[in-house]
Amino acid sequence: MRRHEDRNLYHALHEAAMERRAAALATIVSTKGSTPRKVGTKMLVSPEGELVGTVGGGCGEGQVIETALEVIRTGRPRMVRVDLTEDLLSWSPAVCGGIMNVFVESLHREAGGEKGPARKLHAADPRRPDE
């Protein structure tokens, strides 16, 4: 299941970069305690809030999506601390008891050139005409 999710995410990331569509890439960079996803898990967020992949769902994912939309608007990367330890007595399955740090970066092209993963993917594309 994980391979299929990864393939879908990298395909969507590649397409967004090739078409120079704005998007944000969220990557879990550290975890502590019990978390729904582990380090290296990625989620792609469009300006319309469409998602490819998941960093775990629930309120924590909502926090990452809000940050991703801000990153798309500003172009400035952000680190999000998702605290899943609050309200451990809750009946919600979204409360895992851990903490995740999620790095969110923009994929869109800025005036000074491409940034982040979009630059790397665009440069490596064999369909890309020489400049």
C-alpha positions as CSV (number, residue, x, y, z in Angstrom):
1,M,0.0,0.0,0.0
2,R,2.8,2.4,0.9
3,R,4.5,2.0,-2.5
4,H,1.3,2.8,-4.3
5,E,0.8,6.0,-2.2
6,D,4.4,7.1,-2.8
7,R,4.1,6.5,-6.5
8,N,1.0,8.6,-6.7
9,L,2.6,11.4,-4.7
10,Y,5.8,11.5,-6.8
11,H,3.8,11.4,-10.0
12,A,1.6,14.4,-8.8
13,L,4.8,16.2,-7.6
14,H,6.5,15.7,-11.0
15,E,3.4,16.9,-12.9
16,A,3.0,20.0,-10.7
17,A,6.7,20.8,-11.3
18,M,6.6,20.3,-15.0
19,E,3.4,22.3,-15.4
20,R,4.7,24.9,-13.0
21,R,1.6,24.7,-10.9
22,A,1.7,26.2,-7.4
23,A,1.7,23.6,-4.6
24,A,3.3,22.9,-1.3
25,L,5.1,19.8,-0.2
26,A,4.8,18.8,3.5
27,T,7.3,16.3,4.8
28,I,7.4,14.8,8.3
29,V,11.0,15.4,9.5
30,S,10.8,14.2,13.1
31,T,8.4,12.4,15.4
32,K,8.3,11.6,19.1
33,G,5.9,9.1,20.7
34,S,3.0,7.5,18.9
35,T,2.2,9.2,15.5
36,P,0.0,8.2,12.6
37,R,2.8,8.5,10.1
38,K,6.6,8.3,10.3
39,V,9.6,10.4,9.2
40,G,9.8,10.9,5.5
41,T,6.0,10.7,4.9
42,K,5.0,13.4,2.4
43,M,1.8,15.2,1.3
44,L,1.2,17.5,-1.6
45,V,-1.3,20.4,-1.2
46,S,-2.7,22.4,-4.1
47,P,-3.9,26.1,-3.7
48,E,-7.4,24.7,-3.7
49,G,-6.7,22.4,-0.8
50,E,-6.6,19.2,-2.8
51,L,-4.3,16.6,-1.3
52,V,-2.1,13.8,-2.6
53,G,-0.8,11.7,0.3
54,T,-1.4,12.2,4.0
55,V,0.5,13.1,7.1
56,G,-2.0,11.3,9.3
57,G,-5.5,12.9,9.0
58,G,-7.5,14.7,11.7
59,C,-6.9,18.0,13.2
60,G,-3.1,17.7,12.9
61,E,-3.4,17.3,9.1
62,G,-5.7,20.3,9.0
63,Q,-3.0,22.3,10.7
64,V,-0.5,21.2,8.1
65,I,-2.9,22.0,5.3
66,E,-3.5,25.6,6.6
67,T,0.2,26.1,6.8
68,A,0.7,24.7,3.3
69,L,-1.8,27.2,1.9
70,E,0.1,30.0,3.6
71,V,3.4,28.7,2.2
72,I,1.9,28.7,-1.3
73,R,0.8,32.3,-0.8
74,T,4.0,33.6,0.6
75,G,6.6,31.3,-0.9
76,R,8.3,31.0,2.5
77,P,8.9,27.5,4.0
78,R,7.6,26.8,7.5
79,M,8.0,24.1,10.1
80,V,4.8,23.0,11.8
81,R,4.7,21.2,15.2
82,V,1.7,18.9,15.3
83,D,1.0,18.0,18.9
84,L,-1.1,14.9,19.2
85,T,-0.7,14.6,23.0
86,E,-3.5,17.0,23.9
87,D,-6.8,15.6,25.2
88,L,-5.6,12.1,25.5
89,L,-8.9,11.2,27.2
90,S,-10.7,12.1,24.0
91,W,-12.7,9.4,22.2
92,S,-11.2,10.7,18.9
93,P,-9.0,8.2,17.1
94,A,-7.0,11.2,15.8
95,V,-5.3,11.6,19.3
96,C,-2.2,9.4,19.1
97,G,-0.1,10.7,21.9
98,G,2.9,11.9,19.9
99,I,4.4,15.0,18.3
100,M,5.4,15.4,14.6
101,N,7.5,18.2,13.1
102,V,6.5,18.8,9.5
103,F,8.5,20.9,7.0
104,V,6.3,22.6,4.4
105,E,7.9,24.1,1.3
106,S,6.6,25.8,-1.8
107,L,6.9,24.3,-5.3
108,H,5.9,27.3,-7.3
109,R,8.2,29.3,-9.5
110,E,9.2,32.7,-8.3
111,A,10.7,35.7,-10.1
112,G,14.3,34.6,-9.2
113,G,13.8,31.1,-10.7
114,E,12.5,27.8,-9.5
115,K,12.8,26.8,-5.8
116,G,12.9,23.6,-3.8
117,P,11.9,20.3,-5.3
118,A,10.4,21.9,-8.4
119,R,13.9,23.1,-9.5
120,K,15.4,19.7,-9.0
121,L,12.6,17.9,-10.8
122,H,12.5,20.4,-13.7
123,A,16.3,20.2,-14.2
124,A,16.2,16.3,-14.2
125,D,13.3,16.0,-16.7
126,P,14.5,14.5,-20.0
127,R,11.6,16.1,-21.9
128,R,12.9,19.5,-20.9
129,P,14.3,21.5,-23.8
130,D,17.8,22.8,-23.3
131,E,18.0,26.4,-22.3
